[in-house]
Amino acid sequence: MTRKDRVFGGAGAIGATAILFLIVGCTQDGGEREANESVASYDIEMSADGEMAYGPAPSILREEVMPPMVENRERYDGEEVSPVQLVALAPVSTFSVDVDTGAYANTRRFLTNGSLPPQAAVRTEELINYFRYDYPAPSDRSTPFSVTTDMAVTPWNGNTRLLRIGLRGYDLPRAERPAANLVFLLDVSGSMSSADKLPLVQTAMRQLAGELRDQDRVSIVVYAGAAGLVLEPTRNTRAIRRAIDQLEAGGSTAGGEGLRLAYDVARGSFIEGGVNRIILATDGDFNVGISDRDALVEMIERQRDSGITLTTLGFGGGNYNEAMMEQIANHGNGNYAYIDSAMEARKVLSEEMQSTLFTIAQDVKIQVEFNPAIISQYRLIGYENRALREEDFDNDTVDAGDIGAGHQVTALYEVVPAGTQGWIAPRRYQGNTASAARRNVSEVAEIRLRYKLPGQDSSRLLRRVVPSAIIANAREPRGDMAFVSAVAAYGQLLRGDTMLNNFDYGDAVQLAGPQQGFWREEFLQLATLAESLDGR
């Protein structure tokens, strides 16, 4: 026996709150249906075994939205600051690239609201990668990204050096972009009712709708106590925006069911050779159905092999589940961003959408092997939750981050030149393990990169040698190197890094120097604000 309940209505089904939606039906060619057909909704049929079936229904009721409880239930999953490594014992460092930027915008939210962020909320690599740097574009597309290295004296430790590794993906002209099949998966539960949540989601999605081309398609799936399809695949921008404008918040949060339906919709309109992506906008507060992060990750990993990727956009605070948002995007071969303003929505969903959607290299891993004759100690700044085992580098079944068209990735190592005092004192019985390496003192390190071209299962290997002359030529950082060093220090200060000596936020602002451009000027203001809020 089955029973039928309206989507988001009918406590007999799953106790959800009712919401009113205007659902605009559109044909595949983008034309709107007649007015008397444009308002529709979806029933959910609940079978005895709890399975859901989706079908058209004549209407959806609306229930008053209850204001959310003021309670801080934000969740983060931070790692300890990367430890120092002795090159003689651990010469190889391996990690997955990260192009996410969510930690930067989320940190900004805390600072502008008058408090320091939790240390677990700060991932320094995402702060660094929020900005663009002066890396050259690849000379051709035979290799999807360029590799740049440089070195400077560390601003907070005159005995160490900062080694910067920069990647830049090739640009993809608009005319060459493949068609996109996008499913907007929007959280309309009661927790999304505040001004910094659903209203900002609507602003962000309208921004994205404005980037569509004739060959692109958008569907909209929403979820609260249950999930429903509110807009079938269309390229009609007016219809998309109309559907977005009619959304209202109320009910509990069945995010797992929303993801299931979104994947079903994406498969139904799959574009061979195109971009097939779900864009999830939520505060991550899943509390109905599948809400365990590990269970969600397992489901998403099963789906990603079908060619459908997942981007997550975080909104709001109080109950924000950042741990969920960042991890499911990683496992869904997508990106994670946090939207705290209409300006950030424009940056992420308009100015940077090409990088977000169009992948040019998959499962990108970086491995650095330091020469013990030249470098005695090192530490990687950031990337703590992207660390890989050395044996993972050559294993093509191990998932890693993707690089999109025009994307940049920056990694910083703080290194101790051999013969210079480091963080760890020499060991009495360590012995001389550097004798073999002394045969080649012209190299500081070898950088190895593995990546897959889209649609391929076997990786390619790219090698770059860092010459030892880079140490002799190291000077005080200037230009972009000074700015990235300042951002790194800002991140590490927020993280509580104990190896910055007396370097503080004011020093970071002075190191960065005067900047041009809105986002870099804003960084100086945020660092100054952090200094005023730091009780240390």
N, C-alpha and C positions, 0 to 999 in steps of 0.2 A: 504494500500500500504506500502511495506517495501522497505528500501534501504540498500545496503550492502557496508560497508567500511572496508578496511583493519584495523587490530588492530594497534593502534597508528598511523594510516595514514588516510587521508581524512578529511579535515576540515568540510565537509558537515555533518559528523556524530556528533562529539562533539568537533571539533576544536583541535584535538590532533596532536602532532608532530609525524612524522614517525620515526621508529627505526628498525634496522636490528637485527634479532636474528637467531642463528643457533639452531634449535629445534631438538633434538635427540629423535626419537621415540624408545621406548623399550617395549618389551613384558613383561607380568607379571612375567615371570621367569628370567627376567634380561637380556635376549639376545637382541642384537641390531638388528634393521631391516636392510635390504639391503641398500647400500649406496644411491641408487636413491630414497629411501623412507625416508631417515633420515632427510632431510631438509623439514620442514613443518611449517605452521603457522596457525593462527586461524582468521576467519572472525568474525565480529560482525554484526549481523542483527539487525537493529534498527527499531522497529515497531512504529506505530503512537503514541502508549501510552508510548514510551520511554523504553520498556522492551528490554533486550539484549538476544540474542541466540548465542551460540558459535559453530562454525563448522570449519572444515579444509579448508585452503586456500593455494594456490600454493606458495605464497611468501610474504615477508614483505619488504617494502622499508626502506631506511635509509636516515635520514636528518641530517645535521650538528648540533652538540650539541652547544647551545649557553652558554657562561659562565654565572654562576649565578650572580645576582646583589649582591654587598656587602652591606648588610643591616641587622642589628641585629633585628630579629623578634622572638627571642626565647621566649617561653611561659612556665611559671611555676605557680603552684597552691599551694603555701606554706601556712601553718597554723601558727598561733601565738604559741610561746613557751608555753608548758603546764603550767597551773597555779598551785599554791600551794593549797592544799586541807586540811581542818581541819578534822581530823578523827572523832571528835565528831559529825560533821555535815554530812560528806560524807565518811564513812568508807570503801566504796567499789569502786574499780577501775576495769574497764572492757575494754578490747581491743582485737582486732584481731591480730594474729601473722603476721609477715612480714618477708619474706625470700628474698626480692628483694635486689639488691646491686647496682642498677643503679646510685643512688645519689653519691656513693663513686667515681666511675670512672668519672662521669661528673664533680664533684668537682675537681678531679685531672686534668682534661682537662683545666679548668680555671686557676688553679695555675701554671701549666707548660707553659701556654700561657702568664703568667705574670700579672694576675689579680685575685682578690678574686671573688668567685662565688656569684651570687645573694643570699641573705639569704633564699629566697623562694625555691632555688634549693637544699638546704641542709636538708636532713632528717637524724637525728643523728642515728636512729636505723639501717638505711641501711649502715652507716659507721661502726657501731659496728658489724653488721652481715656480713660484708665483710670478716672478719677473722674467723678462727677456734680456738676453745678453748679446754681446757682439760676436757671436759665432758665425763663421762663414757658412753659406749654404753649400750642399754637396755640388761638386762640379758636374755630375750627371747622375742618372738614376740607377746606374749599375750597382751602387751601394746606396741604400735608402737614407743614410744620415752621414754627416761629417763628424769627425772626431777632433777636438781641440784640447791641448794641454798647456798649462802655464803654471808658474810657481812664484810665490812671494814670501817675504819674511812674515811670520805670524804676528799680527798686531798685539796679541796678549802674551806672547812668549818669544823673546828674542832668540831662544835656542832652537826653536822649531820652525818649520816651513809649511806653507799651505800649498798642496798640489791640487789644482782644479782640473777636472775632466768634464768637458762639455760636448754634448751631442746635439745636433740639429737636423731634423728631418727635412726632406725636400718639400717645397711648396707645390700645391696642386691647384692649378687655375680652376676657376669656377666652372668653365666649360667642360673640363675633364672629369668633374666629380661624378661618380656613379650614382644611379638613382637610389633614393633612400626610402625605406619602409619603416616608419617610426610609430611606435605605440607609446602614447603618453599614459603612464600609470599614475593616477593622482589620488592621494590620500584625502578623503573628505570626511574623516571621522571627527568626533567632537573635539579632540585635542588639537585640531587644526583651525579652530575658530578665531584665534587671535590675529591681530593685524599683521604680524610678522610671519604668518603661516599661509593659510589658503589665499588671502588677497595677494600676497607676494608670489605665490605659486601661479596665480592667474596672470599677474604681470609678466612673470618669467616665460610662461608658455605662449603668451601673445608675442613676446620677443622672438621666440623660436619659430612661431608660425610665419613671421615675416621673412624668414630666411629660406622658405620653401621655393622650389622650382617646379616647373610643369610636370616633370617626371616623378616627383616625390609624392608620397602618400602618408597621411597621418590618420591614426585611429586613437580614440580616447577610451580608456578603461578607468573606472573609479571604484573605490572600495571604502566601506565603513564597516558595518556589521557583516556585510557580505560584499560580493563584487558584481559589477555590471558593466556592460558595453554601452556607452552613451553616444559614440560616434563611430560609424563604420568608416573603412578606409576612404579617404578623399584627398583631393588637392585643393579644395575650395577654401581659401583662407578666410572668407567671411563666415562660412559655416563652422570652421574650427574655432574662430574667436567667439562666435555666438554661443557655441556649446560650452566653452571655457567660462564665459561671463555668467552663465546660469548656475554654476556650481555653488552649493551651500554645504556647510559643515554640520555634522551631527552623528552620534552613534559611536560604537566601539570600533576596533581596528583589526579587520581580518586581512592583514597584509599578505599572508601566505596565499590565500585564495585569490587575491588580486594579482599576484605574480603568476599563478597558474593560468588564470584567464588571459593575462597579457601575453604569455607565451603562446597560448592557443591562437589568439588573434594574430600575432606576428607570423606564426606558421601559415595561417590561412591566407595571408597576403604576401608571402615570402617572395623576394625578388632575387632571382639567380644572378650572381655576380654583382649584386648591389649591397647597400648597407641595410642590415636588418637589426634594429636596435630598440630596446625598451628603455624609456627614460622615466625613472621612478622619482617622484617628488613627494617627500614625506618628512615627518619628524622622527621616523624610525620606530615609533612606539607601537609595535605590533602586540596586540593583547587578545586576539581571538584566533583560533585555529593554530596553524604552524607559527609559533612565535620564537622558538628556540633558534638562535643564530646558527648553530651547527647543522640543524635540520634544514634551514633555509639554504645554507651554503651547499649542502649535499644536493638539494634540488636544482640549484642554479648551475652547479658543475655538470649535472646530467644534461641540462639544456644547452649549455654553451657550445657543445660539440655539434649542435645542429646548425651553427652559424648565426645564432641570435645572441647579440651582446647586450650588456646591461650597464647603463649609466645611472648613478644615483645623485640626486640633488637634495641636500639637507636644508631644513628650514626651522626657525624658531628655537626656543629654549625652554627650560623648566623640566621637560621630559625628553629632551633630545637624546636619541640613542646613536651617538656617533660611532661607537664600536660596530654596530650593525651596519651602518651606512658604508663605512670605509671597506669593511671586509667583504660584503656581498658584491660590491663593485669590483674589487680585486678578483674575486672568483668568477665573476661574470664577464671577464675580459673587457671591462669598461673603465670608466673614470668616475671619480668622486669629487664633487664640489659642494661648497656650502654657500647658500644665497642669503645674505643679510641685508640686501638693499636692492632697489631697482637698478642702481649703477652696476652692482655685481652681476645682476641678471643679464644686463646688456653685455658686460665683459665676457661672461661664460657662454651665453647662448646666442650671441650675435657675433662679436668680434673673434671669438675663439672656437666657433662651432665647427669650422673646417677641421681643426686639430682633434676635436672631440669625436667626430663621427667617422673620419676617413683614415683608417689604419693603414700604415705603410710598412710596418715591421712588427711582428708578433713575438712574444716570449723572449724579450730582449734581456740578456743577462750580462753583467759586467764582472770581470775577474781581473784583479791586479796582483801581480807577483813582484814583490820588492826584492832588490838585490841587497843581500846582507853586507856586502862590502861597502855600500854607499848609504844605506838607510838601516838604522838599528831598531827603531821603534815606530809605530804608527797607530793612528786611530781614525776610523771613518766617522765623519760628523753627520749624524742622522742615519736614515735607512735601517733603523734597528728592527723594525718589523718586516723588512724586506731581505734580511740576511738569508743566505743559502749555504748549504754545505758545499765543500769543494767538489765533491763528486756529483753534485746536482748540475754543475755547469755543463758537462757533456751529456747529460741525460735529457733527451728531447721530450720525455714524458712529463718533466717537471714544469709546471706553469710559471710564467713570469709576466712582467708588465709589457704593455704594447706602446708603440710610438705612432702618433698620428701625423698627418701632413702638417709640416711647419712646426711640429712640437719641438721643444727644447728640454734637455735633461742635464742637470748639473750635479756633480758629486765633488765633495771636498774631503781630502785626507790631510790631517795634520801629522807631519812626519819629523823624526829626529835624525839628522845626518849622523853618520857613523863618526865616533870620536867626540861627539857633543853630548853634554849632560842631558839625559832624558828624564822621563817620569819614573822609570824603574831603575834602581841601582844595578850595576853589573853583578853577575852571580859568580860565586867563587869556583864552582865546579862545572860551569857551562861549557868551558873549552872553546876552542876556535872552530866554529862550524862554518865560517865564511871563506875558508881557504879555496874551495872550488870556484866560488863566485869571484874571487880576486883576479881570476884570469880575464875577466871582462869588467873593467871598472868604468867603461864608457856609458853604461846604462844604469839609470836609477831604478827602472821598473819596466815590465812589459804589461801593457793593457790588452786584454783579450775580450772580445765581444761576440756573443752568440745571438743570432736572431733568425727568425723564419719569415719568409715572404708570405703575404696573406694567402691562405688556402693550401700552404705546403706543410708537410709533416716533418721534414728534415731541416735541421738548422744549418746556417752558414757561419763560418768563423772569420773574424776580422781581428788582425793583430796590429798593435802600434807600440813602438819602443819609445820610452821617455829617456832622452839623452842626459847624461850626468852634467853636462854643461848648464843645464837648467838651474842647478843648485848654485853654481858660481855666479850666475847672472841674476839670482833672486834679489830683489830690492823691496823697499817698502811698497805695499800695494797701492795702486792708483787706478783711476778710472773704474771700469767694470769690476776689476778684481777687488778694489777697495769696497765697492758697494756690496758685492756678494759676501765679502768677509764681514761686513757690518751686519748684514741680514743673518748670517750664520751665528755671530756673537749674540744678537738679539734673541734668536731662537734658543741658543744654549743657555742664556741667562734665564729665560722663561722656564726652561727645563730643570734648572737648578744644577747645571754643570759646575763641578768644583775645581775644574782645571783651567779657568779663565783668569786666575790670579786676581788682580784688583780691577780688571777691565769691567766697565759698567755701561749702562745704556747711554749715558752722556758721551762716553768714548766711542760707542758705535755710531752715534749721530755725527760726531766730529770726523770719524773715519770715512763715513759715507760722503760727507761734504755736501755742498749745495746740489740739488737735483732738479731736473726738468721733467715735466710730465706729471699728471695727476697722481698716479699710483705710487711713484717713487717719492714725491713730495709728501704723500699721505704716510708713507712708511716712517719718515722722519718725525712726523707728529705722533705716530703710534709709539715709537721708541721713547720719545720724550714723555708721553703719557704713562708708559710702563714704569719709567724711572720715578715718577711722582707717586705711583701706587705701590712700589716695591718697598716693603718695610725694612728690607736689609740695608 
